[in-house]
């Protein structure tokens, strides 16, 4: 279970989706966790993830190593 803070409301949320990979993007070029759900994909910025979820996920690669 991946827990994160909703960007707009600040409320805690969670998903049972499967972590796929890290990508860099968005207006801040921040690392985004790509989470696969049965019918869609969820992109959660690293700064919105809880500390517990960050420990469970693989480490964020540097932006230079990602193409």
N, C-alpha and C positions, 0 to 999 in steps of 0.2 A: 504494500500500500504506500503510495507516494503522497505526502502531505505538502501543501503549499498555501500561500496567502493570496487571496484574490487581489488582483492589482487595483481594481476600481473601488471595491468596498473595504478591503483590508481584512475581511473575514477569513478564518481558516477553512480550507477545503481539502478534499482528498480524492484520489482516483485509484482504481484497482488496475489501471492499464499497465502495459509492459514497457519498460524503458528500452529504447532502441539505440540512441546515440546522442552525442552533443553536437550542436551546430552553433555558429555565430551569426547573429543577424539582428534585425530590428533597428530602431533609431539610435540605440546606444551601442550597437555592435556587441551586445552582451552574449554570453553563452546561454543557449537555450536547450533544455532537456526535451528531446523528442519522445513522446509517449504514445504508444499505439493502443488504440481502443478498438473494439470489434468493428465499428462502422466509421471511425474517423481518427484523426491524429490530433494530439494536444501538444502545444509548444509552451513550456513553462520557463520563464527566465530564472537563472540560477539565484538571483537575489530575492526571488519570491519563494524559493524552497525553504522548508524548515531545516534546522540544523540536523535533526534526526534523519531526514530524507537525504541530505547531502552526504552524511556518513555512509548510508546504504548504497548510494549510487557510485559508479566508478569515478575517479578523479577527472576534473575538467582539463582537457588538453590545452596547451597554449594556442593562441590564435594563429601563430606562424606555422604550426604543424598541421592545421586543418586547411584543406583546399576548398 
